[in-house]
């Protein structure tokens, strides 16, 4: 590893303290290479993008077939997703192939998830965004069937989420969807807004602001692309960020009355 080389060079030229500094700086380089940031190893970032796309569309295929068949409505939702993401011609063709593969009877998703964890798993945002994409897809027809929910729980477990953590994320994404289009339409809009941010009415303004900022950071396009999310997959994250913003604005307004 690069940090060991830097440590040895530091010790050779500057002694013990030089080796410590070299080890520290080398560690930064190693992490940058692993995550593909800072322009050091673009191939690593490109590989994460490729694996992320493959995993998303294969699992969407599996999700669509969770109840044993793929309906016309589900096919329409997938086509709408393709249009929303504005996939390049190459990515769209790959996505169709991967969707079909995932929807094959008895298709084993474990190798797909294992590869995802090996390539993307160390980055929390990529694991969470994968789950967010799948939840958004499952909710596209207005509800999540029990077969879809069981599949999502199993996927979440392999991504490092226990059932409680998954259900918290599911509840947040479900309530964020109530603010799609830039306005609240539910009679319980304020209550939904708290759930969308994963907070409650008993929390302070500062605690709610921290939760809001954390979510906005998780959905930030530049940050996600820097960690390996493909550029043409940013649309869903951007939409989620808009919904979070509307929910937070509603909470702020209700508290200022």
C-alpha positions as CSV (number, residue, x, y, z in Angstrom):
1,X,0.0,0.0,0.0
2,X,1.1,3.5,-0.8
3,X,1.0,4.6,2.9
4,X,3.7,2.1,3.8
5,X,5.9,3.4,1.0
6,X,5.4,7.0,2.2
7,X,6.2,5.9,5.7
8,X,9.5,4.3,4.7
9,X,10.5,7.3,2.6
10,X,9.5,9.7,5.5
11,X,11.6,7.7,7.9
12,X,14.6,7.6,5.5
13,X,14.7,11.3,4.9
14,X,13.2,12.8,8.2
15,X,13.3,10.0,10.8
16,X,10.5,8.8,13.1
17,X,8.3,11.8,12.8
18,X,8.8,11.8,9.0
19,X,7.5,8.3,8.9
20,X,4.4,9.2,10.8
21,X,3.6,12.1,8.4
22,X,4.4,9.9,5.4
23,X,2.1,7.1,6.8
24,X,-0.7,9.6,7.3
25,X,-0.4,11.3,3.9
26,X,-0.1,7.9,2.2
27,X,-3.3,6.7,3.9
28,X,-5.1,9.7,2.3
29,X,-3.9,8.6,-1.1
30,X,-4.9,5.0,-0.5
31,X,-8.4,6.0,0.5
32,X,-8.6,8.3,-2.5
33,X,-7.6,5.5,-4.8
34,X,-10.1,3.2,-3.2
35,X,-13.0,5.6,-3.5
36,X,-11.9,7.0,-6.9
37,X,-12.0,10.7,-5.7
38,X,-9.6,13.5,-6.2
39,X,-8.8,12.5,-9.8
40,X,-6.3,9.9,-8.6
41,X,-7.9,6.8,-9.9
42,X,-10.8,7.6,-12.3
43,X,-11.0,3.9,-13.4
44,X,-12.1,3.0,-9.9
45,X,-14.9,5.6,-10.0
46,X,-15.9,4.4,-13.4
47,X,-16.0,0.8,-12.2
48,X,-18.3,1.8,-9.3
49,X,-20.6,3.6,-11.8
50,X,-20.8,0.5,-14.0
51,X,-21.5,-1.8,-11.0
52,X,-24.1,0.6,-9.6
53,X,-26.0,0.7,-12.8
54,X,-25.9,-3.0,-13.2
55,X,-27.1,-3.6,-9.7
56,X,-29.9,-1.1,-9.9
57,X,-31.5,-2.4,-13.0
58,X,-31.0,-6.1,-12.2
59,X,-32.7,-5.6,-8.9
60,X,-35.5,-3.6,-10.4
61,X,-36.1,-6.5,-12.7
62,X,-36.2,-8.8,-9.7
63,X,-38.5,-6.5,-7.9
64,X,-40.9,-6.3,-10.8
65,X,-41.1,-10.1,-10.9
66,X,-41.4,-10.4,-7.1
67,X,-45.1,-11.3,-7.3
68,X,-44.5,-13.9,-10.0
69,X,-45.3,-11.8,-13.1
70,X,-44.6,-8.4,-14.6
71,X,-47.7,-6.3,-15.3
72,X,-48.1,-3.8,-18.1
73,X,-48.2,-1.1,-15.4
74,X,-44.8,-2.2,-14.1
75,X,-43.3,-2.1,-17.6
76,X,-44.7,1.4,-18.1
77,X,-43.2,2.5,-14.7
78,X,-39.8,1.2,-15.8
79,X,-40.0,3.0,-19.2
80,X,-41.0,6.2,-17.3
81,X,-37.9,5.7,-15.1
82,X,-35.7,5.4,-18.2
83,X,-37.1,8.6,-19.5
84,X,-36.8,10.4,-16.2
85,X,-33.1,9.4,-15.8
86,X,-32.3,10.4,-19.4
87,X,-30.0,7.4,-19.8
88,X,-27.5,7.5,-22.5
89,X,-28.1,5.1,-25.4
90,X,-25.5,2.7,-24.1
91,X,-26.7,2.8,-20.5
92,X,-30.3,2.3,-21.6
93,X,-29.5,-0.8,-23.7
94,X,-27.5,-2.2,-20.8
95,X,-30.4,-1.4,-18.4
96,X,-32.9,-3.3,-20.5
97,X,-30.6,-6.3,-20.7
98,X,-30.0,-6.2,-16.9
99,X,-33.7,-5.7,-16.2
100,X,-34.6,-8.8,-18.3
101,X,-31.9,-10.8,-16.6
102,X,-33.1,-9.8,-13.1
103,X,-36.7,-10.7,-14.0
104,X,-35.8,-14.3,-15.1
105,X,-37.4,-17.0,-13.0
106,X,-35.3,-18.0,-9.9
107,X,-32.5,-15.5,-10.8
108,X,-30.0,-15.4,-8.0
109,X,-29.3,-11.8,-6.9
110,X,-26.7,-12.8,-4.3
111,X,-23.7,-12.5,-6.6
112,X,-24.9,-9.1,-7.9
113,X,-25.2,-7.8,-4.3
114,X,-21.8,-9.3,-3.3
115,X,-20.1,-7.5,-6.2
116,X,-21.9,-4.3,-5.3
117,X,-20.7,-4.5,-1.7
118,X,-17.1,-5.3,-2.8
119,X,-17.0,-2.3,-5.2
120,X,-19.4,0.2,-3.7
121,X,-20.2,-1.1,-0.2
122,X,-17.7,1.1,1.7
123,X,-19.6,4.2,0.7
124,X,-22.8,4.7,2.8
125,X,-24.4,7.0,0.3
126,X,-24.2,4.5,-2.5
127,X,-25.7,1.8,-0.4
128,X,-28.5,4.1,0.7
129,X,-29.2,5.5,-2.8
130,X,-29.5,1.9,-4.1
131,X,-32.2,1.3,-1.5
132,X,-33.9,4.6,-2.3
133,X,-34.0,3.8,-6.0
134,X,-35.6,0.4,-5.3
135,X,-38.1,1.8,-2.8
136,X,-39.1,4.6,-5.2
137,X,-39.6,1.9,-7.9
138,X,-41.7,-0.3,-5.6
139,X,-43.8,2.7,-4.7
140,X,-44.3,3.8,-8.3
141,X,-47.8,2.1,-8.4
142,X,-48.8,3.7,-5.1
143,X,-48.1,0.9,-2.7
144,X,-45.6,-1.9,-1.8
145,X,-46.9,-5.5,-2.0
146,X,-45.8,-8.0,0.6
147,X,-43.7,-9.9,-1.8
148,X,-41.9,-6.7,-2.8
149,X,-41.4,-5.8,0.9
150,X,-39.9,-9.2,1.7
151,X,-37.5,-8.9,-1.2
152,X,-36.5,-5.3,-0.2
153,X,-35.9,-6.4,3.4
154,X,-33.6,-9.2,2.2
155,X,-31.7,-6.8,-0.1
156,X,-31.4,-4.2,2.8
157,X,-30.0,-6.9,5.1
158,X,-27.2,-7.7,2.6
159,X,-26.5,-4.0,2.3
160,X,-25.9,-3.8,6.1
161,X,-29.4,-2.6,7.2
162,X,-31.4,-4.4,9.8
163,X,-35.2,-4.5,9.5
164,X,-35.7,-1.5,11.8
165,X,-33.3,0.7,9.8
166,X,-34.8,-0.4,6.5
167,X,-38.4,0.4,7.8
168,X,-37.2,3.9,8.9
169,X,-35.8,4.6,5.5
170,X,-38.9,3.2,3.8
171,X,-41.1,5.5,6.0
172,X,-39.0,8.5,5.1
173,X,-39.0,7.8,1.4
174,X,-42.8,7.1,1.4
175,X,-43.5,10.4,3.2
176,X,-41.1,12.3,1.0
177,X,-43.1,11.1,-2.0
178,X,-46.1,13.0,-0.6
179,X,-44.3,16.2,-1.5
180,X,-43.6,15.3,-5.1
181,X,-44.3,18.2,-7.5
182,X,-43.4,20.8,-4.9
183,X,-46.5,20.9,-2.8
184,X,-48.1,19.0,0.0
185,X,-51.4,17.4,-0.9
186,X,-52.1,15.3,2.2
187,X,-54.5,16.4,4.9
188,X,-51.9,15.4,7.4
189,X,-49.1,17.3,5.5
190,X,-47.2,18.5,8.6
191,X,-47.2,15.1,10.2
192,X,-46.0,13.6,6.9
193,X,-43.3,16.3,6.7
194,X,-41.8,15.2,10.1
195,X,-41.7,11.6,8.9
196,X,-40.1,12.6,5.6
197,X,-37.2,14.0,7.5
198,X,-37.1,11.2,10.1
199,X,-37.8,13.5,13.0
200,X,-40.7,14.2,15.4
201,X,-42.5,17.2,16.8
202,X,-40.7,16.9,20.1
203,X,-37.3,17.7,18.6
204,X,-35.8,21.2,18.7
205,X,-35.5,23.4,15.7
206,X,-31.8,22.8,15.7
207,X,-32.2,19.0,15.7
208,X,-34.6,19.2,12.8
209,X,-32.3,21.5,10.9
210,X,-29.4,19.0,11.4
211,X,-31.6,16.1,10.1
212,X,-32.6,18.3,7.1
213,X,-29.0,19.2,6.3
214,X,-27.9,15.6,6.6
215,X,-30.6,14.5,4.1
216,X,-29.8,17.3,1.7
217,X,-26.1,16.3,1.9
218,X,-26.9,12.7,1.1
219,X,-28.8,13.7,-2.0
220,X,-26.3,16.3,-3.2
221,X,-25.5,15.6,-6.9
222,X,-21.8,16.6,-6.7
223,X,-21.2,14.5,-3.6
224,X,-23.0,11.5,-5.1
225,X,-21.1,11.7,-8.4
226,X,-17.8,12.1,-6.5
227,X,-18.5,8.8,-4.8
228,X,-19.4,7.0,-8.0
229,X,-23.1,7.6,-8.7
230,X,-23.5,7.8,-12.5
231,X,-24.4,11.3,-13.8
232,X,-27.5,10.1,-15.5
233,X,-28.8,8.5,-12.3
234,X,-28.8,11.8,-10.4
235,X,-32.4,12.7,-11.4
236,X,-34.0,10.6,-8.7
237,X,-31.7,12.0,-6.0
238,X,-32.5,15.5,-7.2
239,X,-36.2,14.8,-6.9
240,X,-35.8,13.4,-3.4
241,X,-33.9,16.5,-2.4
242,X,-36.7,18.7,-3.7
243,X,-39.3,16.7,-1.7
244,X,-37.1,17.0,1.4
245,X,-36.9,20.8,0.9
246,X,-40.7,21.2,0.6
247,X,-41.2,19.1,3.8
248,X,-38.6,21.1,5.7
249,X,-40.2,24.4,4.5
250,X,-43.6,23.2,5.7
251,X,-42.2,22.3,9.1
252,X,-40.5,25.6,9.5
253,X,-43.6,27.5,8.5
254,X,-45.8,25.5,10.9
255,X,-43.4,26.2,13.8
256,X,-43.2,29.9,13.1
257,X,-47.0,30.4,13.3
